[in-house]
Amino acid sequence: MGRGRVLVAMSGGVDSSVVANLLVEQGYDCLGATMRLASNEDDRPGERTCCSTDDVADARQACWDAGIRHYTFDYTNQFSREVIDPFVAGYEAGLTPNPCVACNRHLKFGALLDRALELGCDHLATGHYARVTHDARGYHLLKGVDAAKDQSYFLFGLTQQRLAHVMFPLGGLHKAPEVRDLAERMGLSSAHKKDSEGICFVPGGDHLRFIEARTGRAARPGDVLDTQGNVIGTHAGALRYTLGQRKGLGVACAHPVYVVGIDTTANTVTLGEQEQLLSSELVAGDWNWVAGQVPAAPLRAAAKVRYHQPDQPCLVTPLADGRVRVEFETPQRAITPGQAVVVYEGDECLGGGTIMAQDVSA
């Protein structure tokens, strides 16, 4: 008797290909599925993005090699609505959005997981480097054992109901050499395929060009200011800049300066000292507690405000309106509105949300 039916999310890369083959070897009844999220058949050379025809073909070949059926599901409209539109609106509002968080919440573990259940599958399996455990208290989301590849930061939006149907077969493995070696043993054509990087739907990583093409509006030049409000230069579009940026500022100064403020309404960029980027507190909204329950009192934990940042000791306080205040023991650099803050207790991801402000008065 089989171990259950699993829909495997297939990207065409080495991780998902190994997942499909591992689960088949372990006796699961598997199906493979690739999400079409954007129309990128006309990718320019060197500007590979998600949903390229090559990636879909690679995913289909991996399923054939594993002896399982392959589906392609079109979610371009939902991806546009749930991920791309908020991404563009966020940048236009002076934020730095994290589209991977939105994609995981609404597409991979939203629409695709729903489709898996509709197809009679017990679980959706992906190539994420994270772990799920279960005990009498419920389901727990843990970091992957490979600290360099851990992706729990992007998965804080998962709920108890979703975690009950999720599998991360690579969470207990290291990408190098274990997963690559498995791909070699399995004879996978993707064994040496490079990992994807950057924002998958933005060609060449140029988010400004993408936003201009999406909206039909060219970026407007504006003033570069110092912290006293004096004009010290001009910029070619405030959307080009991110908080904490040092290079490519277009302003000559006698000492290093950094972007400390972006005002897209006034179309200004403010430069200042590195010390002005430090903050000990933030407020986050759109918060999800993985356990499904809001803590009754403030708790000591650790948090990170960007992917790959080491965990930082902090005090986490749920607020009456559903937001959460995070107070760090050590001031953090360039806490960026629009990005995610994710809270941990050891290896366990307790939850996370979207940074709204850098102080408790917001």
Backbone hydrogen bonds, N-H to C=O, Kabsch-Sander energy under -0.5 kcal/mol:
donor,donor_aa,acceptor,acceptor_aa,energy
3,R,27,G,-1.5
6,V,29,D,-2.5
7,L,123,H,-2.5
8,V,6,V,-0.6
8,V,31,L,-3.3
9,A,7,L,-0.5
9,A,125,A,-2.8
10,M,8,V,-0.6
10,M,33,A,-3.3
11,S,9,A,-0.6
17,S,13,G,-1.5
18,V,14,V,-2.4
19,V,15,D,-2.2
20,A,16,S,-2.2
21,N,17,S,-1.9
22,L,18,V,-2.9
23,L,19,V,-2.4
24,V,20,A,-1.9
25,E,21,N,-2.3
26,Q,22,L,-1.8
27,G,24,V,-1.5
28,Y,23,L,-2.5
29,D,4,G,-2.6
30,C,28,Y,-0.9
31,L,6,V,-2.2
32,G,69,R,-3.0
33,A,8,V,-2.6
34,T,71,Y,-2.4
36,R,34,T,-0.5
36,R,73,F,-3.5
37,L,35,M,-0.8
40,N,38,A,-1.1
40,N,51,C,-0.5
43,D,40,N,-1.3
47,E,44,R,-2.3
50,C,200,C,-2.7
52,S,49,T,-0.8
56,V,52,S,-2.1
57,A,53,T,-2.2
58,D,54,D,-2.5
59,A,55,D,-2.4
60,R,56,V,-2.4
61,Q,57,A,-2.5
62,A,58,D,-2.2
63,C,59,A,-1.9
64,W,60,R,-2.4
65,D,61,Q,-2.7
66,A,62,A,-1.6
67,G,63,C,-0.7
67,G,64,W,-1.0
68,I,63,C,-2.7
69,R,30,C,-0.5
71,Y,32,G,-2.5
73,F,34,T,-2.5
75,Y,36,R,-2.8
75,Y,73,F,-0.8
79,F,75,Y,-2.9
80,S,76,T,-2.2
81,R,77,N,-2.1
82,E,78,Q,-3.4
83,V,79,F,-2.2
84,I,79,F,-2.1
85,D,80,S,-2.7
87,F,83,V,-1.7
88,V,84,I,-2.6
89,A,85,D,-2.7
90,G,86,P,-2.5
91,Y,87,F,-2.0
92,E,88,V,-2.3
93,A,89,A,-1.1
93,A,90,G,-0.6
94,G,91,Y,-1.7
95,L,90,G,-2.9
96,T,337,P,-2.2
98,N,338,G,-0.6
101,V,98,N,-0.7
102,A,98,N,-1.2
103,C,99,P,-2.6
104,N,100,C,-2.3
105,R,101,V,-2.2
106,H,102,A,-2.7
107,L,103,C,-2.2
108,K,103,C,-1.9
109,F,104,N,-2.4
110,G,107,L,-0.6
111,A,106,H,-1.9
112,L,107,L,-3.1
114,D,110,G,-2.3
115,R,111,A,-2.1
116,A,112,L,-2.3
117,L,113,L,-2.1
118,E,114,D,-2.1
119,L,115,R,-1.8
120,G,117,L,-1.5
121,C,116,A,-2.5
122,D,5,R,-2.8
123,H,5,R,-1.4
124,L,165,H,-2.7
125,A,7,L,-2.7
126,T,167,M,-1.9
130,A,128,H,-1.3
131,R,142,L,-2.4
133,T,140,H,-2.2
135,D,138,G,-2.2
138,G,135,D,-1.5
140,H,133,T,-2.8
141,L,349,C,-0.5
142,L,131,R,-3.0
142,L,140,H,-0.6
143,K,347,D,-2.2
144,G,129,Y,-0.9
145,V,171,G,-2.7
146,D,173,L,-0.5
147,A,145,V,-1.1
149,K,146,D,-1.5
150,D,146,D,-1.5
151,Q,129,Y,-2.8
154,F,151,Q,-1.5
155,L,152,S,-1.7
156,F,153,Y,-0.5
158,L,155,L,-2.1
163,L,159,T,-3.1
164,A,160,Q,-1.5
165,H,162,R,-2.0
166,V,163,L,-1.4
167,M,124,L,-2.3
171,G,168,F,-1.9
173,L,170,L,-2.1
179,V,174,H,-2.1
180,R,175,K,-1.9
181,D,177,P,-3.1
182,L,178,E,-2.4
183,A,179,V,-2.4
184,E,180,R,-2.0
185,R,181,D,-2.6
186,M,182,L,-2.5
187,G,183,A,-0.5
187,G,184,E,-1.2
188,L,183,A,-2.5
191,A,188,L,-1.5
193,K,190,S,-1.7
200,C,198,G,-0.6
202,V,199,I,-1.7
205,G,202,V,-2.0
206,D,203,P,-1.5
207,H,205,G,-1.3
210,F,206,D,-1.9
211,I,207,H,-2.7
212,E,208,L,-2.7
213,A,209,R,-2.3
214,R,210,F,-2.4
215,T,211,I,-2.7
216,G,212,E,-2.1
222,G,235,H,-1.6
223,D,267,N,-0.6
224,V,233,G,-2.8
225,L,223,D,-0.5
225,L,269,V,-3.0
226,D,230,N,-1.9
229,G,226,D,-2.1
232,I,224,V,-3.1
232,I,230,N,-0.5
233,G,224,V,-1.1
235,H,222,G,-2.4
240,R,237,G,-2.0
241,Y,238,A,-1.7
244,G,259,V,-3.0
245,Q,242,T,-2.0
253,C,251,V,-0.6
258,Y,272,G,-2.4
259,V,245,Q,-2.1
260,V,258,Y,-0.6
260,V,270,T,-2.8
261,G,270,T,-1.4
263,D,268,T,-2.6
264,T,262,I,-0.6
267,N,263,D,-1.0
268,T,263,D,-2.2
269,V,223,D,-1.8
270,T,261,G,-3.0
271,L,225,L,-2.9
272,G,258,Y,-2.5
276,Q,273,E,-1.2
277,L,274,Q,-1.9
278,L,275,E,-1.3
279,S,332,Q,-2.0
281,E,358,Q,-0.6
282,L,326,V,-1.7
283,V,357,A,-1.8
284,A,324,V,-2.7
285,G,354,T,-2.6
288,N,352,G,-2.6
290,V,288,N,-0.7
290,V,350,L,-2.0
291,A,350,L,-0.6
292,G,289,W,-1.9
299,L,316,V,-2.3
301,A,314,C,-2.3
302,A,344,Y,-2.1
303,A,312,Q,-2.2
304,K,342,V,-1.9
309,Q,306,R,-1.7
312,Q,303,A,-2.4
314,C,301,A,-2.3
315,L,327,E,-2.6
316,V,299,L,-2.8
317,T,315,L,-0.5
317,T,325,R,-3.0
319,L,323,R,-3.1
322,G,319,L,-1.8
324,V,284,A,-2.3
325,R,317,T,-2.7
326,V,282,L,-2.4
327,E,315,L,-2.6
328,F,280,S,-3.3
328,F,326,V,-0.5
329,E,313,P,-2.0
332,Q,279,S,-3.3
334,A,277,L,-1.4
335,I,277,L,-0.6
336,T,334,A,-0.6
338,G,355,I,-2.2
339,Q,336,T,-2.0
341,V,353,G,-2.2
342,V,304,K,-2.2
343,V,351,G,-2.9
344,Y,302,A,-3.6
345,E,348,E,-2.4
348,E,345,E,-1.8
349,C,141,L,-3.2
350,L,343,V,-2.4
350,L,348,E,-0.7
351,G,343,V,-1.2
352,G,288,N,-1.6
353,G,341,V,-2.0
354,T,285,G,-2.9
355,I,339,Q,-3.1
355,I,353,G,-0.5
356,M,283,V,-3.1
357,A,283,V,-1.6
362,A,359,D,-1.3
